[in-house]
Every structure is written in C-alpha cells, then in structure tokens.
Amino acid sequence: MRYRIDGLLDEVATIKGNDLSEQIISRLKVLAELDIAERRVPQDGFVPRCDRAGRDIDLRGSVMPSVHAKTQ
C-alpha cells in the first residue's frame, strides 16, 4: 500500500496473504465507490469526506492491475 502527499509517493505497508489483501482491497474499493468485481482495468475513485484530527481531508483511490495480482 502506498500513499502520495504533495507529490511524494511513500510505501506504507506490505500485506502478506491473499485472503487479507483481497478483503482490504475490496473495502477500499467500496469506500471509493469503485466496482469491486472489476479486476482487469485501472480504476480511480474518491472517498467523499474524511475527518482526521478535526481536519477535513480529501482522499482519492487508484487501483492498478499488475502481473502479480491473483487471478480468479
């Protein structure tokens, strides 16, 4: 998992295990209002509003398929 703040991309975590990673990806897709069934095309989404420490934060999410992705 990576995030970008002010143009700098930072890797935050590596998720081990397919079951856990699939659950996290599905949850993030739901929050960003993406199609959870689509796995072959890139998707961009937006989380409407997030309040963190009394401050509103705009969140965008992008999902990119890769050769390392598990196919079903």
Buried (B, 14 or more C-beta within 10 A) or exposed (E): EEEEEEEEEEEEEEEEEEEEBBEEBEEBBEBBEBEEEEBEEEBEBEBEEEEEEEEEEEBEBEBEEEEEBEEE
